[in-house]
Amino acid sequence: MADSSVYYNSTNGHYYKWVSQGGITWQQAKTLAEGSVLNGTTGYLATVTTAQEMSFIDSTVFASGRPDNTYIGGSDALEEGVWRWVTGPEGDLNNGTGTIFFNAGTYVGEKAADWQPNSGGYTSGGDYLYLYSWWEAKFNPSNNSLGSPSSGGPQGYLVEWGGPSIQVEGEYEFVAFELSDGTTKIATGSRDSSGLWVYQWQDHVPLTSSVLNAYTFEHTSQVISATSSFNQRLQLVKDEFGNSANIAEFNDLKDLSLIIDADDLVDYLDLKEVNLDNIPNYTEELPYANEGPFVTYNGQISHSGLTSDRQYFISAHDGLVPSGWLAFDEIDGNIINLGSWYYDRQVLAKIDLTQSFTISNTSTNSSPTLSSKTLSLAENSVARSELRRNTNLQPDR
């Protein structure tokens, strides 16, 4: 069911919601706003950057009446008198110091609103920003008072959802995006309250560079023999995930662990979720440490490079050095280990999604529009679900 208190601005593609809550600091309001998720997108204290946006907020969000002393995402705490938008996509710019919108008595860029003269305007002190002090559509510094609005305290805060949104063909727990500026951004996937699979940026991402590559890792539903060849394993991942998939290389996972916390990577790869009947538990404390899918290591599927020898696989080890089998490599102090053994397993696939995503950048003042690609991926979620039901695996989380 749609939230009737959320309002959509068709001009910039952003959503807004006012939350009535007094007796909190600006920092607390910021934390609460960033804990608000709408359609897979994280919220932030609103950044009112244009006159159109101010007009929309005033005429639509507060059509039934203006509040008093509403926190929004501006601050001059870094440098007195230099007001910045320090939340949302604007807050991530300029090495995380935010986007200056007012300096030395002058607006930088478009003026969205006047300053409230009743309290001395921008010179009145206070490091954080109110909107609607004295019920007027103007900016006013806040000194973080916890009193009533009449004594300078807040009546509530304004949440905004915007910035780049992401759609990916397929249901994956995460997708990595390699950008032309050399950075990699992560979107995580989950099912929302309405049952839809949605993707959410791991942080507020001002995508100022184009996407070069997008990919994820996912293990197959089916188990394959330890005596299978490289080509047989490759065919298995392509049959399940499409021609853009290949057998995952351990060194690619190591690179990814520089961006994603290793414990999160364990979760995304389901390294503790799969329980194959043919593989004995490692220990009572780490029953999953013998489990895990096949991978390649330096392009090889087995320790000696021969399919009849011990086969490379990864497993979760919770930071403990393996005992009883040889670890050839590890990630983040043995959170994930690379071993080799004879058991039949699933195969970990690296799936190229570069042709299978759409990114819409709706920000009007921070980031250029990215090129979008919407080609279909040869993965069938229904077929994958059927495969899971026909195996002896525990269901994925």
Salt bridges, closest charged atoms under 4 A:
ASP3 OD2 - LYS17 NZ 2.93
GLU34 OE2 - LYS30 NZ 2.96
ASP58 OD1 - ARG66 NE 2.79
ASP114 OD1 - LYS111 NZ 2.76
GLU136 OE1 - LYS138 NZ 3.13
GLU160 OE2 - HIS14 ND1 2.53
GLU171 OE1 - ARG191 NH2 3.03
GLU218 OE2 - ARG384 NH2 3.55
GLU218 OE2 - ARG388 NH2 3.83
GLU240 OE2 - ARG384 NE 3.16
ASP252 OD2 - LYS350 NZ 3.47
ASP267 OD1 - ARG397 NH2 1.71
ASP270 OD2 - HIS219 NE2 3.55
GLU273 OE2 - ARG397 NE 3.55
ASP318 OD1 - LYS272 NZ 2.94
ASP329 OD1 - LYS254 NZ 3.12
GLU379 OE2 - ARG384 NH1 2.87
GLU386 OE1 - ARG389 NH2 2.40
ASP396 OD1 - HIS219 NE2 3.60
ASP396 OD2 - ARG388 NH2 2.43
